[in-house]
Amino acid sequence: MDAPKAGGDIFPPGFPDSDTSCSYLLVVGANKLVELEVITLVAENNLDFLEIDEGPVGTNLLANLTGSILSSTKFTTVKSNVMRVNWKPSGTGSGRGFRVRIYIIN
């Protein structure tokens, strides 16, 4: 997948009926932080997960979201200029997926 651009929206493959796992590695310039705004999440509770990690290998879990989020929620790295976003659907149901937007924090 192409690298997402700051201020751009990210969707999983097949959105809004996404049953395909995917990962996005969000990297910004050195000495910057990554902020991720979850605009929408529609996931089967405790079966579909949107995992947000600080760093390239997911050693610092920022959030493990499931269920529905219909109002904007933001997550920001604390030390790293890298964030990993993992979509882990169960493969059943319809109308599932997410829409997020990334920002660079100075």
C-alpha positions, -999 to 999 in steps of 0.1 A, spaced: 0 0 0 11 35 -7 24 55 23 -3 77 37 2 115 36 -2 138 66 -37 152 66 -49 123 44 -76 97 53 -68 60 56 -93 32 50 -88 -6 50 -92 -25 17 -128 -30 8 -141 -3 31 -169 0 43 -172 -38 42 -136 -47 51 -128 -83 61 -92 -81 50 -64 -76 77 -40 -48 69 -12 -28 85 -1 8 79 33 21 91 30 58 96 64 76 96 70 113 100 102 134 101 128 130 128 120 148 161 82 148 152 53 129 166 25 111 149 -11 119 158 -39 96 145 -75 108 145 -100 79 145 -130 95 127 -151 63 124 -147 28 136 -174 2 129 -163 -32 143 -179 -63 156 -175 -60 194 -147 -82 207 -142 -98 172 -128 -70 150 -99 -48 163 -81 -17 153 -47 -18 171 -26 14 173 10 10 184 39 35 189 70 24 170 76 2 140 72 -32 158 43 -24 181 62 -25 214 40 3 229 3 -3 225 -16 30 224 -51 16 218 -68 -17 209 -103 -6 198 -133 -27 191 -170 -19 187 -182 15 173 -166 49 175 -187 75 157 -171 107 172 -135 117 166 -109 103 190 -72 111 188 -40 91 197 -5 106 197 29 89 199 49 100 230 85 95 219 85 80 184 81 94 149 66 61 139 31 46 145 17 13 133 -20 8 127 -33 -28 124 -68 -38 113 -77 -72 125 -113 -82 114 -129 -115 122 -139 -120 86 -177 -121 93 -204 -95 92 -208 -65 70 -204 -27 72 -171 -30 90 -140 -9 89 -125 24 99 -116 59 87 -86 76 102 -65 107 95 -29 113 103 -12 145 115 24 156 122 30 171 156 61 194 160 
